[in-house]
Amino acid sequence: MSLSVTFIINRVPKTVELDDPRVTLLDLLRERLDLTGTKKGCDRGQCGACTILVDGRRVNACLALAVSHDGAEILTIEGLSNGGALHPVQAAFIAHDALQCGFCTPGQIMSAVGLIEEGHAGDDPERVREGMSGNLCRCAAYRGITEAVVEATRAMAGTTTQEAA
């Protein structure tokens, strides 16, 4: 039995037929829609590499069933920039050298965008570290990540993802 689900993914409506109701958003994005920027790290919701925004909220895509999010608006790393213009969080990550191997970077960036838009980032590095604690970095680039999130928070003051993108 096939299930039809509809999403708005990176501002584009998509309808997908699911043969299995247990398909996660992560597997749907990577395997069916070729949106491979969202990474499969632990596949247990512990590392944050698969963080995406669903209806503006941070979600670990490896734990979210696709069928449970029918009608949702999903934003992945591929939909964050606006053509050739980087999103302020992406630009801040580059400016602060907030990555090394880059595996966790898409999840870190999406989590940072969500944290800022939720109004939980602010200028306090400790608050940023706490808000980003669900995203692990094997290379320990945490100082640059924290600095990038603080800078992007300032840059995005008063804007939303839609306006920044």
URHU-V897140 format. One record per pair of residues at least 6 apart in sequence whose ideal C-beta (glycine too) atoms are under 8 Angstrom apart, sorted by the first residue. I is the first residue (numbers start at 1). GAP is how many residues later the second one is. If there is no record, write none. Layout:
{{I | GAP} {I | GAP}}
//
This chain:
{{2 | 15} {2 | 16} {2 | 17} {3 | 14} {3 | 15} {3 | 18} {3 | 64} {4 | 11} {4 | 12} {4 | 13} {4 | 14} {5 | 10} {5 | 11} {5 | 13} {5 | 61} {5 | 62} {5 | 64} {5 | 65} {6 | 7} {6 | 8} {6 | 9} {6 | 10} {6 | 64} {6 | 65} {7 | 6} {7 | 7} {7 | 9} {7 | 62} {7 | 63} {7 | 64} {7 | 65} {7 | 66} {7 | 67} {8 | 6} {8 | 64} {8 | 65} {8 | 66} {9 | 20} {9 | 24} {9 | 26} {9 | 65} {9 | 66} {9 | 67} {9 | 70} {10 | 25} {10 | 64} {10 | 65} {10 | 66} {10 | 68} {10 | 69} {11 | 68} {14 | 19} {16 | 12} {16 | 16} {16 | 17} {16 | 50} {18 | 10} {18 | 48} {18 | 49} {21 | 44} {21 | 46} {22 | 43} {23 | 9} {23 | 42} {23 | 43} {23 | 44} {24 | 37} {24 | 38} {24 | 39} {24 | 40} {24 | 41} {24 | 42} {25 | 27} {25 | 29} {25 | 34} {25 | 36} {25 | 39} {25 | 40} {25 | 41} {25 | 44} {25 | 49} {26 | 12} {26 | 14} {26 | 17} {26 | 24} {26 | 35} {26 | 36} {26 | 38} {27 | 39} {28 | 38} {29 | 6} {29 | 7} {29 | 9} {29 | 23} {29 | 32} {29 | 45} {29 | 47} {30 | 6} {30 | 8} {30 | 10} {35 | 41} {35 | 43} {37 | 39} {37 | 40} {37 | 41} {37 | 69} {38 | 11} {38 | 12} {38 | 13} {38 | 14} {38 | 23} {38 | 38} {38 | 39} {38 | 68} {38 | 69} {38 | 72} {39 | 10} {39 | 11} {39 | 64} {39 | 65} {39 | 67} {39 | 68} {40 | 9} {40 | 10} {40 | 22} {41 | 6} {41 | 7} {41 | 8} {41 | 9} {41 | 21} {41 | 62} {41 | 63} {41 | 66} {41 | 95} {42 | 7} {42 | 20} {43 | 19} {44 | 18} {44 | 19} {45 | 15} {45 | 17} {45 | 18} {46 | 90} {47 | 57} {47 | 60} {47 | 88} {47 | 89} {48 | 12} {48 | 56} {48 | 59} {48 | 60} {48 | 63} {48 | 86} {48 | 87} {48 | 88} {49 | 54} {49 | 55} {49 | 57} {49 | 58} {49 | 86} {49 | 87} {50 | 10} {50 | 11} {50 | 12} {50 | 57} {51 | 7} {51 | 8} {51 | 9} {51 | 10} {51 | 55} {51 | 56} {51 | 57} {51 | 59} {51 | 60} {51 | 63} {51 | 83} {51 | 84} {52 | 6} {52 | 7} {52 | 9} {52 | 22} {52 | 23} {52 | 24} {52 | 58} {53 | 6} {53 | 21} {53 | 22} {53 | 57} {53 | 60} {53 | 61} {53 | 108} {54 | 10} {54 | 15} {54 | 18} {54 | 19} {54 | 20} {55 | 17} {55 | 18} {56 | 17} {56 | 58} {56 | 61} {56 | 105} {57 | 57} {57 | 61} {58 | 52} {58 | 53} {58 | 56} {58 | 57} {58 | 60} {58 | 76} {60 | 74} {75 | 35} {75 | 38} {75 | 86} {76 | 30} {76 | 34} {77 | 29} {77 | 32} {77 | 33} {79 | 86} {80 | 7} {80 | 9} {80 | 10} {80 | 29} {80 | 30} {80 | 33} {80 | 81} {80 | 85} {81 | 6} {81 | 9} {81 | 84} {82 | 82} {82 | 83} {86 | 8} {87 | 22} {87 | 26} {87 | 74} {87 | 77} {87 | 78} {88 | 64} {88 | 67} {88 | 68} {88 | 71} {88 | 76} {89 | 20} {89 | 23} {89 | 24} {89 | 27} {89 | 59} {89 | 60} {89 | 63} {89 | 67} {90 | 19} {91 | 61} {91 | 64} {92 | 6} {92 | 55} {92 | 56} {92 | 57} {92 | 59} {92 | 60} {92 | 63} {93 | 6} {93 | 12} {93 | 15} {93 | 16} {93 | 19} {93 | 51} {93 | 52} {93 | 55} {95 | 53} {95 | 56} {96 | 48} {96 | 49} {96 | 51} {96 | 52} {96 | 55} {97 | 44} {97 | 47} {98 | 7} {98 | 10} {98 | 43} {98 | 46} {98 | 47} {98 | 49} {98 | 50} {99 | 6} {99 | 9} {99 | 40} {99 | 42} {99 | 45} {100 | 37} {100 | 39} {100 | 41} {101 | 37} {101 | 38} {103 | 35} {104 | 31} {104 | 32} {104 | 33} {104 | 34} {104 | 35} {107 | 28} {108 | 24} {108 | 27} {108 | 29} {108 | 37} {111 | 21} {111 | 23} {111 | 24} {112 | 9} {112 | 20} {112 | 33} {112 | 36} {112 | 37} {112 | 40} {113 | 48} {115 | 6} {115 | 13} {115 | 16} {115 | 17} {115 | 34} {116 | 33} {116 | 36} {116 | 37} {116 | 40} {117 | 43} {117 | 44} {120 | 7} {120 | 11} {121 | 6} {121 | 7} {121 | 10} {121 | 28} {121 | 29} {121 | 31} {121 | 32} {122 | 6} {122 | 31} {123 | 27} {123 | 30} {123 | 31} {125 | 21} {125 | 22} {125 | 25} {128 | 18} {128 | 21} {128 | 22} {128 | 25} {129 | 13} {129 | 17} {131 | 18} {132 | 13} {132 | 14} {132 | 17} {137 | 8} {156 | 8}}
//
